[in-house]
Amino acid sequence: MGDLLTTDELYFANKLMSLALANSAASFSQMANTEIKLQAAEIQLKPIDNDIKPDTLPEENLYILVSQIIGDVPAHSYLIFKPSDAAKLAVLCLPPSAQNSVEMQQALQIEMANILTASVVTQLSNFFKVKIFGYVPELKKMTKAVLRQSIEKEMDKENVSFFLKTNFITPNLQIQPDFIWTFNHIFIDKIRNMAKLEENELYLTQQKELVAQYIV
């Protein structure tokens, strides 16, 4: 991130977000009653790269769960499913009688986005000792090109914006929803301040085993 954060501060930020995302994977695992992992991710500056669902056809609509995070550290989260992912998720989490119900599938996606986002928000809120709240996720359908434009438009509202992209991995059903977070300069200011304190670095180091359990 160039002059926005030093190398040490960026390393600190990535360790923090890895821990927050590991908590979301743990929540997903509990909900799905199966082992869920996350691909390792690093904070990046905009523009967003072109690898949002690269295996998706340009005209295919994706299911997007958008959560606005308000409070002392504003952010947005985006949980992104292919239609085939949504169907597999229903098999994983719903009783057979409800698996083909579009209404139940959508309710499940909203519930999952809410749980995953809340896991990250809780970690950041506790770590930064600030008040952060997430709105109920909004379900949208759009192509990946429109999605990218929508995310970048939101990021353009801030002088400094950056994002973190990862995806979940389920070994049995091969469900790989993308999970994207965008932040503004307030997050950078928080990282700078927290990275100065040795106890914060020690805390993140102590969480290494948890992170290793869920991040690959």
QUIBELCOR-V385873 format. One record per pair of residues at least 4 apart in sequence whose C-alpha atoms are under 6 Angstrom apart, sorted by the first residue. I is the first residue (numbers start at 0). GAP is how many residues later the second one is. D is the distance in whole Angstrom. If there is no record, write none. Layout:
i=I gap=GAP d=D
i=I gap=GAP d=D
//
This chain:
i=4 gap=4 d=6
i=4 gap=5 d=6
i=13 gap=4 d=6
i=13 gap=28 d=6
i=16 gap=4 d=6
i=17 gap=4 d=6
i=18 gap=192 d=6
i=19 gap=100 d=5
i=19 gap=103 d=6
i=21 gap=189 d=5
i=21 gap=192 d=5
i=22 gap=96 d=6
i=23 gap=92 d=5
i=23 gap=95 d=5
i=24 gap=11 d=6
i=28 gap=4 d=6
i=28 gap=5 d=5
i=28 gap=6 d=5
i=28 gap=7 d=5
i=31 gap=61 d=5
i=35 gap=133 d=6
i=35 gap=134 d=5
i=36 gap=131 d=6
i=36 gap=132 d=5
i=36 gap=177 d=5
i=36 gap=178 d=6
i=37 gap=129 d=6
i=37 gap=130 d=5
i=37 gap=131 d=6
i=37 gap=177 d=5
i=38 gap=127 d=6
i=38 gap=128 d=6
i=38 gap=176 d=6
i=38 gap=177 d=5
i=39 gap=175 d=6
i=39 gap=176 d=6
i=40 gap=125 d=5
i=42 gap=120 d=6
i=42 gap=121 d=5
i=43 gap=118 d=6
i=43 gap=119 d=5
i=44 gap=117 d=4
i=45 gap=116 d=6
i=59 gap=83 d=6
i=60 gap=80 d=6
i=60 gap=81 d=5
i=60 gap=82 d=5
i=61 gap=19 d=6
i=61 gap=20 d=5
i=61 gap=79 d=5
i=61 gap=80 d=5
i=61 gap=81 d=6
i=62 gap=17 d=6
i=62 gap=18 d=5
i=62 gap=77 d=6
i=62 gap=78 d=5
i=63 gap=15 d=6
i=63 gap=16 d=5
i=63 gap=75 d=6
i=63 gap=76 d=5
i=63 gap=77 d=6
i=64 gap=13 d=6
i=64 gap=14 d=5
i=64 gap=72 d=6
i=64 gap=73 d=5
i=64 gap=74 d=5
i=65 gap=11 d=6
i=65 gap=12 d=5
i=65 gap=71 d=5
i=65 gap=72 d=5
i=66 gap=9 d=6
i=66 gap=10 d=5
i=66 gap=68 d=6
i=66 gap=70 d=4
i=67 gap=8 d=5
i=67 gap=66 d=6
i=67 gap=67 d=6
i=68 gap=5 d=5
i=68 gap=6 d=5
i=68 gap=7 d=6
i=68 gap=64 d=6
i=68 gap=65 d=4
i=69 gap=4 d=5
i=69 gap=62 d=6
i=69 gap=63 d=5
i=70 gap=60 d=6
i=70 gap=61 d=5
i=71 gap=59 d=6
i=71 gap=60 d=6
i=74 gap=107 d=6
i=74 gap=108 d=5
i=75 gap=105 d=6
i=75 gap=106 d=5
i=76 gap=103 d=6
i=76 gap=104 d=5
i=77 gap=101 d=6
i=77 gap=102 d=5
i=78 gap=99 d=6
i=78 gap=100 d=5
i=79 gap=97 d=5
i=79 gap=98 d=5
i=80 gap=4 d=6
i=80 gap=96 d=5
i=84 gap=4 d=6
i=84 gap=90 d=5
i=89 gap=4 d=5
i=89 gap=9 d=5
i=89 gap=15 d=6
i=90 gap=8 d=6
i=93 gap=5 d=6
i=109 gap=27 d=6
i=112 gap=4 d=6
i=113 gap=4 d=6
i=117 gap=4 d=6
i=120 gap=4 d=6
i=123 gap=4 d=6
i=124 gap=4 d=5
i=124 gap=5 d=5
i=124 gap=6 d=6
i=124 gap=7 d=6
i=148 gap=4 d=6
i=154 gap=6 d=6
i=159 gap=24 d=6
i=159 gap=25 d=5
i=160 gap=22 d=6
i=160 gap=23 d=5
i=161 gap=20 d=6
i=161 gap=21 d=6
i=162 gap=18 d=5
i=162 gap=19 d=4
i=163 gap=16 d=6
i=163 gap=17 d=5
i=164 gap=14 d=6
i=164 gap=15 d=4
i=165 gap=12 d=6
i=165 gap=13 d=5
i=166 gap=9 d=6
i=166 gap=10 d=5
i=166 gap=11 d=4
i=166 gap=12 d=6
i=167 gap=8 d=5
i=167 gap=9 d=6
i=168 gap=7 d=5
i=169 gap=4 d=5
i=169 gap=5 d=6
i=190 gap=4 d=6
i=210 gap=4 d=6
//
